[in-house]
Amino acid sequence: MKRLWLLFSQTATVLLAAYFVLLTLKPQWLNSLQPATGNMDAASLVLRHAASAASPAVVSIQTITTETPSAVDPWFKYFFEDDTSNEQPSNNLGSGVIVSASGYVLTNNHVVEDAEQIQITLLDGRRVKADVLGTDPDTDLAVLKIDLDRLPNIVMGDSNALFVGDTVLAIGNPFGVGQTVTSGIVSALGRSHLGINTFENFIQTDAAINPGNSGGALVNARGDLVGINTAIYSRSGGSTGIGFAIPTSVAKQVLDEIVRDGVVTRGWIGVEPQTLNAELASSFGLPSSAGVLIAGVLQQGPAAQAGIEPGDVILSVDERTVSSVSDLLAAVSALKPGQVTTLRVWRNGQHQDVDVAPAARPHGQHGQAPPR
């Protein structure tokens, strides 16, 4: 045993001495023996693995719609009127994300809106026709269905676990050049009041998002889906470092409802809300500006039938405090149509509780919000 230990010690000493000689005289020899990842830092390796895990589930979407010249230029209607022989096919490009091995694909509603044909191309080159399972213009989301074997699918991550400064990747098909991965950080969370969707709770990122990226994936450093890329702020049409994605906390709810019911159903009471500032709050005798002023009530709507009046200030919905118009919209939308709930309002200098039975929210056109 002693002889074996002596032999091991001598061998280790010789190898260590040889290593230090090579390190001093020929360090390039050692570098050539390292694996390809040896020159990469840990952060780069993490992003490589994230892109590799998520990319197969991100698809390119091509839609075909039929446009008449009058749809492009109103002057044509004086020449062609209703002559359908002048209809011209229009091709649009976007992106999507396979979120289930069963063939469900999440994308933006504006990518597939009014499409007569939808074709999806996978990263492995396979192409397949897609059907629209359901859309939700209020969040600008749509769910498609494809039928293929051996479908890759992405892992749905938790967008609520994101923080400003987290690294993210945007994956899509910008300008139709093919799948592209860009990197950046989460620049802001909870962006709203942009006038893009009725329901806005965007993740803002500086990862480059360009036309064609719409409906593509925003993934975290593990390659998990945290958002659906949907819009950019740009004066030129290209990326300027301000992009917006719909968080998975919203997308998953829409996906589940469309798969289950074919539509997204939200509560609605029929009021026109207004932001309550400090000056208005003082005029109503409120101690703070927390609450939402009701500027109008739709006749025969649920709120009108329950006795809500213009000038009321809604403080809470089903014991959920509302401090802004977006808070009220979210709280009312979460209500189950037909199920009576209680609104706490401020009227004539005192609190009152009003019971209201919300109806199903009307489905308006994209970008046009009906009363709340």
C-alpha positions as YAML, in Angstrom:
chain: A
units: angstrom
residues:
- id: 1
  name: MET
  ca: [0.00, 0.00, 0.00]
- id: 2
  name: LYS
  ca: [2.87, 2.32, 0.87]
- id: 3
  name: ARG
  ca: [4.52, 1.64, -2.50]
- id: 4
  name: LEU
  ca: [1.25, 2.47, -4.34]
- id: 5
  name: TRP
  ca: [0.87, 5.73, -2.47]
- id: 6
  name: LEU
  ca: [4.50, 6.64, -3.26]
- id: 7
  name: LEU
  ca: [3.92, 5.89, -6.97]
- id: 8
  name: PHE
  ca: [0.74, 8.04, -7.03]
- id: 9
  name: SER
  ca: [2.52, 10.95, -5.32]
- id: 10
  name: GLN
  ca: [5.43, 10.85, -7.77]
- id: 11
  name: THR
  ca: [3.09, 10.66, -10.79]
- id: 12
  name: ALA
  ca: [0.99, 13.59, -9.55]
- id: 13
  name: THR
  ca: [4.14, 15.65, -8.93]
- id: 14
  name: VAL
  ca: [5.45, 14.98, -12.45]
- id: 15
  name: LEU
  ca: [2.08, 15.84, -14.09]
- id: 16
  name: LEU
  ca: [1.74, 19.03, -12.05]
- id: 17
  name: ALA
  ca: [5.27, 20.08, -12.98]
- id: 18
  name: ALA
  ca: [4.56, 19.40, -16.66]
- id: 19
  name: TYR
  ca: [1.36, 21.47, -16.46]
- id: 20
  name: PHE
  ca: [3.20, 24.49, -15.03]
- id: 21
  name: VAL
  ca: [5.92, 24.19, -17.70]
- id: 22
  name: LEU
  ca: [3.30, 24.18, -20.47]
- id: 23
  name: LEU
  ca: [1.36, 27.01, -18.81]
- id: 24
  name: THR
  ca: [4.54, 29.11, -18.76]
- id: 25
  name: LEU
  ca: [6.10, 28.25, -22.12]
- id: 26
  name: LYS
  ca: [3.19, 27.09, -24.37]
- id: 27
  name: PRO
  ca: [-0.16, 28.28, -22.95]
- id: 28
  name: GLN
  ca: [-1.74, 28.11, -26.43]
- id: 29
  name: TRP
  ca: [-1.38, 24.33, -26.35]
- id: 30
  name: LEU
  ca: [-3.60, 24.18, -23.28]
- id: 31
  name: ASN
  ca: [-6.18, 26.50, -24.85]
- id: 32
  name: SER
  ca: [-6.42, 24.28, -27.91]
- id: 33
  name: LEU
  ca: [-7.35, 21.35, -25.68]
- id: 34
  name: GLN
  ca: [-10.29, 23.17, -24.08]
- id: 35
  name: PRO
  ca: [-13.84, 22.52, -25.38]
- id: 36
  name: ALA
  ca: [-15.54, 25.06, -27.65]
- id: 37
  name: THR
  ca: [-17.38, 26.60, -24.71]
- id: 38
  name: GLY
  ca: [-14.13, 27.25, -22.84]
- id: 39
  name: ASN
  ca: [-13.83, 30.78, -24.22]
- id: 40
  name: MET
  ca: [-17.42, 31.69, -23.35]
- id: 41
  name: ASP
  ca: [-18.46, 33.28, -20.10]
- id: 42
  name: ALA
  ca: [-21.21, 31.73, -17.99]
- id: 43
  name: ALA
  ca: [-23.81, 34.34, -19.00]
- id: 44
  name: SER
  ca: [-23.31, 33.62, -22.70]
- id: 45
  name: LEU
  ca: [-23.72, 29.90, -22.11]
- id: 46
  name: VAL
  ca: [-26.96, 30.50, -20.23]
- id: 47
  name: LEU
  ca: [-28.39, 32.55, -23.10]
- id: 48
  name: ARG
  ca: [-27.23, 29.98, -25.64]
- id: 49
  name: HIS
  ca: [-29.11, 27.26, -23.79]
- id: 50
  name: ALA
  ca: [-32.20, 29.49, -23.40]
- id: 51
  name: ALA
  ca: [-32.30, 30.19, -27.14]
- id: 52
  name: SER
  ca: [-31.73, 26.53, -27.96]
- id: 53
  name: ALA
  ca: [-34.56, 25.44, -25.66]
- id: 54
  name: ALA
  ca: [-37.14, 27.97, -26.85]
- id: 55
  name: SER
  ca: [-36.42, 28.42, -30.58]
- id: 56
  name: PRO
  ca: [-37.94, 25.16, -31.90]
- id: 57
  name: ALA
  ca: [-41.35, 26.17, -30.50]
- id: 58
  name: VAL
  ca: [-41.36, 29.61, -32.18]
- id: 59
  name: VAL
  ca: [-42.96, 29.53, -35.64]
- id: 60
  name: SER
  ca: [-43.34, 31.81, -38.61]
- id: 61
  name: ILE
  ca: [-46.89, 32.71, -39.62]
- id: 62
  name: GLN
  ca: [-47.96, 33.70, -43.13]
- id: 63
  name: THR
  ca: [-51.52, 34.88, -43.69]
- id: 64
  name: ILE
  ca: [-53.35, 35.56, -46.93]
- id: 65
  name: THR
  ca: [-56.18, 38.08, -47.12]
- id: 66
  name: THR
  ca: [-58.03, 39.44, -50.13]
- id: 67
  name: GLU
  ca: [-57.99, 43.19, -50.62]
- id: 68
  name: THR
  ca: [-59.87, 45.22, -53.18]
- id: 69
  name: PRO
  ca: [-58.21, 48.34, -54.59]
- id: 70
  name: SER
  ca: [-60.85, 50.42, -52.79]
- id: 71
  name: ALA
  ca: [-59.64, 49.00, -49.49]
- id: 72
  name: VAL
  ca: [-56.21, 50.41, -50.29]
- id: 73
  name: ASP
  ca: [-57.31, 53.67, -51.91]
- id: 74
  name: PRO
  ca: [-60.91, 54.96, -51.51]
- id: 75
  name: TRP
  ca: [-60.71, 56.65, -54.93]
- id: 76
  name: PHE
  ca: [-60.83, 53.22, -56.58]
- id: 77
  name: LYS
  ca: [-64.42, 52.70, -55.43]
- id: 78
  name: TYR
  ca: [-65.55, 55.25, -58.00]
- id: 79
  name: PHE
  ca: [-64.07, 53.10, -60.75]
- id: 80
  name: PHE
  ca: [-64.51, 49.52, -59.55]
- id: 81
  name: GLU
  ca: [-67.45, 49.78, -57.13]
- id: 82
  name: ASP
  ca: [-68.29, 46.17, -56.14]
- id: 83
  name: ASP
  ca: [-66.39, 44.45, -58.93]
- id: 84
  name: THR
  ca: [-64.76, 41.48, -57.17]
- id: 85
  name: SER
  ca: [-62.56, 40.79, -60.20]
- id: 86
  name: ASN
  ca: [-60.21, 43.45, -58.87]
- id: 87
  name: GLU
  ca: [-59.59, 41.70, -55.57]
- id: 88
  name: GLN
  ca: [-55.88, 41.28, -54.86]
- id: 89
  name: PRO
  ca: [-54.28, 38.81, -52.43]
- id: 90
  name: SER
  ca: [-52.22, 40.32, -49.63]
- id: 91
  name: ASN
  ca: [-49.56, 38.39, -47.70]
- id: 92
  name: ASN
  ca: [-48.74, 39.25, -44.11]
- id: 93
  name: LEU
  ca: [-46.00, 37.84, -41.91]
- id: 94
  name: GLY
  ca: [-45.89, 37.32, -38.18]
- id: 95
  name: SER
  ca: [-44.75, 34.89, -35.53]
- id: 96
  name: GLY
  ca: [-46.31, 32.48, -33.06]
- id: 97
  name: VAL
  ca: [-45.41, 30.17, -30.19]
- id: 98
  name: ILE
  ca: [-46.36, 26.49, -29.83]
- id: 99
  name: VAL
  ca: [-47.51, 26.22, -26.22]
- id: 100
  name: SER
  ca: [-48.77, 22.63, -26.25]
- id: 101
  name: ALA
  ca: [-47.78, 19.35, -27.86]
- id: 102
  name: SER
  ca: [-51.47, 19.13, -28.81]
- id: 103
  name: GLY
  ca: [-50.88, 21.86, -31.39]
- id: 104
  name: TYR
  ca: [-52.08, 25.07, -29.72]
- id: 105
  name: VAL
  ca: [-50.25, 28.18, -30.96]
- id: 106
  name: LEU
  ca: [-50.36, 31.60, -29.30]
- id: 107
  name: THR
  ca: [-49.99, 34.71, -31.45]
- id: 108
  name: ASN
  ca: [-51.35, 38.24, -31.77]
- id: 109
  name: ASN
  ca: [-54.89, 38.82, -32.95]
- id: 110
  name: HIS
  ca: [-53.68, 41.50, -35.38]
- id: 111
  name: VAL
  ca: [-51.44, 38.91, -37.06]
- id: 112
  name: VAL
  ca: [-54.36, 36.68, -38.09]
- id: 113
  name: GLU
  ca: [-57.26, 39.16, -38.10]
- id: 114
  name: ASP
  ca: [-59.38, 38.81, -41.28]
- id: 115
  name: ALA
  ca: [-57.04, 36.11, -42.63]
- id: 116
  name: GLU
  ca: [-58.54, 33.75, -45.20]
- id: 117
  name: GLN
  ca: [-55.62, 31.33, -45.06]
- id: 118
  name: ILE
  ca: [-52.99, 30.80, -42.38]
- id: 119
  name: GLN
  ca: [-49.81, 28.80, -42.91]
- id: 120
  name: ILE
  ca: [-47.29, 28.03, -40.20]
- id: 121
  name: THR
  ca: [-43.64, 27.17, -40.78]
- id: 122
  name: LEU
  ca: [-41.68, 25.43, -38.03]
- id: 123
  name: LEU
  ca: [-37.98, 25.88, -37.39]
- id: 124
  name: ASP
  ca: [-37.35, 22.37, -38.76]
- id: 125
  name: GLY
  ca: [-38.87, 23.41, -42.10]
- id: 126
  name: ARG
  ca: [-42.24, 21.68, -41.80]
- id: 127
  name: ARG
  ca: [-45.26, 23.66, -43.03]
- id: 128
  name: VAL
  ca: [-48.86, 23.20, -42.03]
- id: 129
  name: LYS
  ca: [-52.21, 24.93, -42.36]
- id: 130
  name: ALA
  ca: [-53.54, 26.50, -39.16]
- id: 131
  name: ASP
  ca: [-57.09, 27.14, -38.01]
- id: 132
  name: VAL
  ca: [-58.19, 29.94, -35.68]
- id: 133
  name: LEU
  ca: [-59.49, 28.40, -32.48]
- id: 134
  name: GLY
  ca: [-60.46, 31.75, -30.96]
- id: 135
  name: THR
  ca: [-59.42, 35.39, -30.63]
- id: 136
  name: ASP
  ca: [-59.48, 38.06, -27.95]
- id: 137
  name: PRO
  ca: [-59.17, 41.53, -29.53]
- id: 138
  name: ASP
  ca: [-59.24, 43.20, -26.09]
- id: 139
  name: THR
  ca: [-55.79, 41.74, -25.31]
- id: 140
  name: ASP
  ca: [-54.73, 41.33, -28.97]
- id: 141
  name: LEU
  ca: [-54.24, 37.58, -28.54]
- id: 142
  name: ALA
  ca: [-55.31, 34.65, -30.69]
- id: 143
  name: VAL
  ca: [-55.06, 30.88, -30.37]
- id: 144
  name: LEU
  ca: [-54.44, 28.75, -33.46]
- id: 145
  name: LYS
  ca: [-54.60, 24.97, -33.86]
- id: 146
  name: ILE
  ca: [-52.29, 22.85, -35.98]
- id: 147
  name: ASP
  ca: [-52.15, 19.09, -36.49]
- id: 148
  name: LEU
  ca: [-48.64, 17.65, -36.65]
- id: 149
  name: ASP
  ca: [-46.73, 14.88, -34.93]
- id: 150
  name: ARG
  ca: [-43.67, 15.42, -32.75]
- id: 151
  name: LEU
  ca: [-44.43, 19.07, -32.05]
- id: 152
  name: PRO
  ca: [-41.96, 21.00, -29.90]
- id: 153
  name: ASN
  ca: [-43.58, 23.18, -27.27]
- id: 154
  name: ILE
  ca: [-42.31, 25.91, -25.01]
- id: 155
  name: VAL
  ca: [-42.43, 25.96, -21.22]
- id: 156
  name: MET
  ca: [-44.87, 28.59, -19.91]
- id: 157
  name: GLY
  ca: [-42.98, 30.71, -17.40]
- id: 158
  name: ASP
  ca: [-44.21, 33.02, -14.65]
- id: 159
  name: SER
  ca: [-44.20, 36.64, -15.82]
- id: 160
  name: ASN
  ca: [-45.03, 37.75, -12.28]
- id: 161
  name: ALA
  ca: [-41.55, 36.59, -11.25]
- id: 162
  name: LEU
  ca: [-39.86, 39.08, -13.60]
- id: 163
  name: PHE
  ca: [-37.93, 42.08, -12.31]
- id: 164
  name: VAL
  ca: [-36.66, 45.16, -14.08]
- id: 165
  name: GLY
  ca: [-33.14, 44.38, -15.24]
- id: 166
  name: ASP
  ca: [-33.74, 40.67, -15.89]
- id: 167
  name: THR
  ca: [-32.24, 39.36, -19.12]
- id: 168
  name: VAL
  ca: [-34.73, 38.33, -21.81]
- id: 169
  name: LEU
  ca: [-34.60, 37.08, -25.40]
- id: 170
  name: ALA
  ca: [-37.04, 38.02, -28.17]
- id: 171
  name: ILE
  ca: [-37.52, 35.28, -30.79]
- id: 172
  name: GLY
  ca: [-39.49, 35.75, -33.98]
- id: 173
  name: ASN
  ca: [-39.44, 36.31, -37.73]
- id: 174
  name: PRO
  ca: [-38.64, 40.01, -38.28]
- id: 175
  name: PHE
  ca: [-39.20, 41.32, -41.81]
- id: 176
  name: GLY
  ca: [-39.63, 37.72, -42.98]
- id: 177
  name: VAL
  ca: [-35.85, 37.08, -42.99]
- id: 178
  name: GLY
  ca: [-36.18, 33.92, -40.89]
- id: 179
  name: GLN
  ca: [-36.07, 33.12, -37.21]
- id: 180
  name: THR
  ca: [-34.00, 35.65, -35.28]
- id: 181
  name: VAL
  ca: [-33.00, 35.88, -31.62]
- id: 182
  name: THR
  ca: [-32.25, 39.22, -29.97]
- id: 183
  name: SER
  ca: [-31.32, 39.90, -26.36]
- id: 184
  name: GLY
  ca: [-32.00, 42.68, -23.89]
- id: 185
  name: ILE
  ca: [-33.40, 43.32, -20.46]
- id: 186
  name: VAL
  ca: [-36.77, 43.99, -18.90]
- id: 187
  name: SER
  ca: [-36.93, 47.78, -19.06]
- id: 188
  name: ALA
  ca: [-40.25, 48.22, -17.21]
- id: 189
  name: LEU
  ca: [-43.26, 46.25, -16.00]
- id: 190
  name: GLY
  ca: [-46.97, 46.99, -15.98]
- id: 191
  name: ARG
  ca: [-46.90, 49.50, -18.84]
- id: 192
  name: SER
  ca: [-50.42, 50.76, -19.65]
- id: 193
  name: HIS
  ca: [-52.26, 53.79, -21.07]
- id: 194
  name: LEU
  ca: [-50.51, 53.24, -24.42]
- id: 195
  name: GLY
  ca: [-53.74, 53.02, -26.43]
- id: 196
  name: ILE
  ca: [-52.71, 49.71, -28.01]
- id: 197
  name: ASN
  ca: [-55.13, 47.29, -26.35]
- id: 198
  name: THR
  ca: [-58.18, 47.57, -24.12]
- id: 199
  name: PHE
  ca: [-56.37, 45.58, -21.42]
- id: 200
  name: GLU
  ca: [-52.77, 46.73, -21.07]
- id: 201
  name: ASN
  ca: [-50.19, 45.34, -18.67]
- id: 202
  name: PHE
  ca: [-47.14, 45.22, -20.91]
- id: 203
  name: ILE
  ca: [-43.60, 44.07, -20.28]
- id: 204
  name: GLN
  ca: [-41.28, 46.68, -21.80]
- id: 205
  name: THR
  ca: [-37.95, 45.47, -23.18]
- id: 206
  name: ASP
  ca: [-35.03, 46.81, -25.18]
- id: 207
  name: ALA
  ca: [-34.53, 43.47, -26.95]
- id: 208
  name: ALA
  ca: [-34.92, 44.34, -30.63]
- id: 209
  name: ILE
  ca: [-38.50, 43.74, -31.85]
- id: 210
  name: ASN
  ca: [-39.32, 44.56, -35.46]
- id: 211
  name: PRO
  ca: [-42.25, 44.05, -37.87]
- id: 212
  name: GLY
  ca: [-42.77, 40.30, -38.20]
- id: 213
  name: ASN
  ca: [-41.86, 39.70, -34.55]
- id: 214
  name: SER
  ca: [-45.50, 40.20, -33.54]
- id: 215
  name: GLY
  ca: [-46.80, 37.06, -31.83]
- id: 216
  name: GLY
  ca: [-43.30, 35.75, -31.15]
- id: 217
  name: ALA
  ca: [-41.77, 34.72, -27.85]
- id: 218
  name: LEU
  ca: [-40.19, 36.75, -25.09]
- id: 219
  name: VAL
  ca: [-38.30, 34.25, -22.94]
- id: 220
  name: ASN
  ca: [-36.31, 34.43, -19.72]
- id: 221
  name: ALA
  ca: [-32.78, 33.15, -19.13]
- id: 222
  name: ARG
  ca: [-34.10, 29.59, -18.72]
- id: 223
  name: GLY
  ca: [-35.87, 29.67, -22.08]
- id: 224
  name: ASP
  ca: [-39.33, 29.81, -20.47]
- id: 225
  name: LEU
  ca: [-42.02, 31.90, -22.16]
- id: 226
  name: VAL
  ca: [-42.76, 35.08, -20.20]
- id: 227
  name: GLY
  ca: [-44.44, 37.21, -22.87]
- id: 228
  name: ILE
  ca: [-45.89, 37.45, -26.38]
- id: 229
  name: ASN
  ca: [-44.18, 40.22, -28.35]
- id: 230
  name: THR
  ca: [-46.83, 42.56, -29.69]
- id: 231
  name: ALA
  ca: [-45.76, 46.16, -30.39]
- id: 232
  name: ILE
  ca: [-42.91, 48.63, -30.65]
- id: 233
  name: TYR
  ca: [-42.57, 52.35, -30.16]
- id: 234
  name: SER
  ca: [-40.93, 53.68, -33.29]
- id: 235
  name: ARG
  ca: [-41.03, 56.67, -35.60]
- id: 236
  name: SER
  ca: [-39.20, 54.81, -38.38]
- id: 237
  name: GLY
  ca: [-40.96, 51.43, -38.23]
- id: 238
  name: GLY
  ca: [-37.83, 49.67, -36.95]
- id: 239
  name: SER
  ca: [-36.67, 48.88, -33.44]
- id: 240
  name: THR
  ca: [-35.61, 51.81, -31.29]
- id: 241
  name: GLY
  ca: [-35.18, 49.82, -28.10]
- id: 242
  name: ILE
  ca: [-38.74, 50.19, -26.83]
- id: 243
  name: GLY
  ca: [-40.78, 47.05, -27.35]
- id: 244
  name: PHE
  ca: [-43.81, 45.65, -25.56]
- id: 245
  name: ALA
  ca: [-44.90, 42.10, -24.77]
- id: 246
  name: ILE
  ca: [-48.11, 40.71, -23.29]
- id: 247
  name: PRO
  ca: [-47.17, 38.85, -20.08]
- id: 248
  name: THR
  ca: [-47.91, 35.15, -19.72]
- id: 249
  name: SER
  ca: [-50.09, 35.93, -16.69]
- id: 250
  name: VAL
  ca: [-52.56, 37.40, -19.22]
- id: 251
  name: ALA
  ca: [-51.80, 35.08, -22.13]
- id: 252
  name: LYS
  ca: [-52.29, 31.88, -20.11]
- id: 253
  name: GLN
  ca: [-55.74, 32.99, -18.92]
- id: 254
  name: VAL
  ca: [-56.80, 33.82, -22.48]
- id: 255
  name: LEU
  ca: [-55.36, 30.53, -23.77]
- id: 256
  name: ASP
  ca: [-57.17, 28.45, -21.16]
- id: 257
  name: GLU
  ca: [-60.54, 30.11, -21.77]
- id: 258
  name: ILE
  ca: [-60.32, 29.86, -25.56]
- id: 259
  name: VAL
  ca: [-59.28, 26.20, -25.44]
- id: 260
  name: ARG
  ca: [-62.09, 25.44, -22.99]
- id: 261
  name: ASP
  ca: [-64.91, 27.66, -24.31]
- id: 262
  name: GLY
  ca: [-63.79, 29.06, -27.65]
- id: 263
  name: VAL
  ca: [-64.21, 32.63, -26.35]
- id: 264
  name: VAL
  ca: [-63.02, 34.82, -23.49]
- id: 265
  name: THR
  ca: [-65.85, 35.96, -21.21]
- id: 266
  name: ARG
  ca: [-65.43, 38.98, -18.95]
- id: 267
  name: GLY
  ca: [-67.70, 40.91, -16.62]
- id: 268
  name: TRP
  ca: [-69.20, 44.27, -17.65]
- id: 269
  name: ILE
  ca: [-71.38, 46.81, -15.86]
- id: 270
  name: GLY
  ca: [-71.75, 49.64, -18.41]
- id: 271
  name: VAL
  ca: [-70.12, 52.75, -16.94]
- id: 272
  name: GLU
  ca: [-67.85, 55.50, -18.24]
- id: 273
  name: PRO
  ca: [-65.06, 55.89, -15.66]
- id: 274
  name: GLN
  ca: [-62.85, 58.90, -15.10]
- id: 275
  name: THR
  ca: [-59.60, 59.26, -13.20]
- id: 276
  name: LEU
  ca: [-60.11, 60.89, -9.81]
- id: 277
  name: ASN
  ca: [-57.49, 63.54, -9.06]
- id: 278
  name: ALA
  ca: [-56.86, 65.31, -5.75]
- id: 279
  name: GLU
  ca: [-58.94, 68.35, -6.74]
- id: 280
  name: LEU
  ca: [-61.98, 66.27, -7.69]
- id: 281
  name: ALA
  ca: [-61.61, 64.13, -4.57]
- id: 282
  name: SER
  ca: [-61.62, 67.23, -2.40]
- id: 283
  name: SER
  ca: [-64.75, 68.56, -4.11]
- id: 284
  name: PHE
  ca: [-66.53, 65.29, -3.30]
- id: 285
  name: GLY
  ca: [-65.37, 65.37, 0.30]
- id: 286
  name: LEU
  ca: [-63.10, 62.33, -0.07]
- id: 287
  name: PRO
  ca: [-60.02, 62.15, 2.15]
- id: 288
  name: SER
  ca: [-57.87, 60.83, -0.74]
- id: 289
  name: SER
  ca: [-57.95, 60.45, -4.52]
- id: 290
  name: ALA
  ca: [-58.19, 56.66, -4.32]
- id: 291
  name: GLY
  ca: [-61.24, 55.64, -6.32]
- id: 292
  name: VAL
  ca: [-62.77, 56.07, -9.79]
- id: 293
  name: LEU
  ca: [-65.32, 58.74, -10.69]
- id: 294
  name: ILE
  ca: [-68.31, 57.58, -12.76]
- id: 295
  name: ALA
  ca: [-68.82, 60.17, -15.50]
- id: 296
  name: GLY
  ca: [-71.65, 58.33, -17.24]
- id: 297
  name: VAL
  ca: [-73.86, 55.28, -16.94]
- id: 298
  name: LEU
  ca: [-75.19, 53.32, -19.90]
- id: 299
  name: GLN
  ca: [-78.99, 53.23, -19.94]
- id: 300
  name: GLN
  ca: [-80.41, 49.79, -19.16]
- id: 301
  name: GLY
  ca: [-76.91, 48.54, -18.38]
- id: 302
  name: PRO
  ca: [-76.16, 46.49, -15.25]
- id: 303
  name: ALA
  ca: [-74.86, 49.52, -13.31]
- id: 304
  name: ALA
  ca: [-77.91, 51.64, -14.20]
- id: 305
  name: GLN
  ca: [-80.26, 48.85, -13.16]
- id: 306
  name: ALA
  ca: [-78.42, 48.57, -9.85]
- id: 307
  name: GLY
  ca: [-78.77, 52.30, -9.15]
- id: 308
  name: ILE
  ca: [-75.26, 53.55, -9.94]
- id: 309
  name: GLU
  ca: [-75.41, 57.24, -10.90]
- id: 310
  name: PRO
  ca: [-73.09, 59.72, -12.61]
- id: 311
  name: GLY
  ca: [-71.05, 61.43, -9.89]
- id: 312
  name: ASP
  ca: [-70.64, 58.26, -7.82]
- id: 313
  name: VAL
  ca: [-67.10, 57.32, -6.90]
- id: 314
  name: ILE
  ca: [-66.41, 53.58, -6.93]
- id: 315
  name: LEU
  ca: [-63.97, 52.66, -4.15]
- id: 316
  name: SER
  ca: [-63.99, 48.86, -4.38]
- id: 317
  name: VAL
  ca: [-65.42, 45.99, -6.42]
- id: 318
  name: ASP
  ca: [-66.15, 42.77, -4.55]
- id: 319
  name: GLU
  ca: [-63.90, 44.03, -1.71]
- id: 320
  name: ARG
  ca: [-61.10, 44.69, -4.20]
- id: 321
  name: THR
  ca: [-59.89, 48.29, -3.88]
- id: 322
  name: VAL
  ca: [-59.79, 50.29, -7.11]
- id: 323
  name: SER
  ca: [-57.52, 53.31, -7.36]
- id: 324
  name: SER
  ca: [-57.49, 53.92, -11.11]
- id: 325
  name: VAL
  ca: [-59.51, 53.34, -14.27]
- id: 326
  name: SER
  ca: [-57.33, 50.35, -15.15]
- id: 327
  name: ASP
  ca: [-57.94, 48.91, -11.66]
- id: 328
  name: LEU
  ca: [-61.70, 49.22, -12.18]
- id: 329
  name: LEU
  ca: [-61.52, 47.66, -15.63]
- id: 330
  name: ALA
  ca: [-59.51, 44.70, -14.32]
- id: 331
  name: ALA
  ca: [-61.76, 44.20, -11.28]
- id: 332
  name: VAL
  ca: [-65.00, 44.32, -13.27]
- id: 333
  name: SER
  ca: [-63.62, 42.08, -16.02]
- id: 334
  name: ALA
  ca: [-62.75, 39.43, -13.43]
- id: 335
  name: LEU
  ca: [-66.41, 39.21, -12.33]
- id: 336
  name: LYS
  ca: [-68.52, 36.28, -13.43]
- id: 337
  name: PRO
  ca: [-71.47, 37.43, -15.57]
- id: 338
  name: GLY
  ca: [-74.79, 37.03, -13.75]
- id: 339
  name: GLN
  ca: [-73.22, 36.61, -10.31]
- id: 340
  name: VAL
  ca: [-74.24, 39.46, -7.99]
- id: 341
  name: THR
  ca: [-71.35, 41.38, -6.46]
- id: 342
  name: THR
  ca: [-71.05, 44.43, -4.20]
- id: 343
  name: LEU
  ca: [-69.61, 47.80, -5.17]
- id: 344
  name: ARG
  ca: [-68.55, 50.19, -2.41]
- id: 345
  name: VAL
  ca: [-69.30, 53.74, -3.63]
- id: 346
  name: TRP
  ca: [-68.99, 57.27, -2.26]
- id: 347
  name: ARG
  ca: [-72.16, 59.29, -2.75]
- id: 348
  name: ASN
  ca: [-73.33, 62.52, -1.10]
- id: 349
  name: GLY
  ca: [-70.49, 62.46, 1.42]
- id: 350
  name: GLN
  ca: [-70.98, 58.90, 2.66]
- id: 351
  name: HIS
  ca: [-70.23, 55.29, 1.83]
- id: 352
  name: GLN
  ca: [-72.86, 53.09, 0.25]
- id: 353
  name: ASP
  ca: [-72.87, 49.46, -0.85]
- id: 354
  name: VAL
  ca: [-74.58, 48.70, -4.16]
- id: 355
  name: ASP
  ca: [-75.29, 45.18, -5.41]
- id: 356
  name: VAL
  ca: [-74.90, 44.71, -9.15]
- id: 357
  name: ALA
  ca: [-75.24, 41.69, -11.45]
- id: 358
  name: PRO
  ca: [-72.60, 42.13, -14.20]
- id: 359
  name: ALA
  ca: [-73.32, 41.08, -17.76]
- id: 360
  name: ALA
  ca: [-70.88, 39.57, -20.26]
- id: 361
  name: ARG
  ca: [-68.59, 42.19, -21.73]
- id: 362
  name: PRO
  ca: [-69.52, 43.06, -25.34]
- id: 363
  name: HIS
  ca: [-66.90, 42.12, -27.92]
- id: 364
  name: GLY
  ca: [-65.91, 45.38, -29.59]
- id: 365
  name: GLN
  ca: [-63.55, 45.92, -32.49]
- id: 366
  name: HIS
  ca: [-59.83, 45.83, -31.87]
- id: 367
  name: GLY
  ca: [-58.72, 49.04, -30.21]
- id: 368
  name: GLN
  ca: [-62.27, 50.22, -29.55]
- id: 369
  name: ALA
  ca: [-63.25, 49.75, -25.94]
- id: 370
  name: PRO
  ca: [-66.94, 49.60, -25.02]
- id: 371
  name: PRO
  ca: [-68.04, 51.15, -21.72]
- id: 372
  name: ARG
  ca: [-66.66, 49.27, -18.71]
...
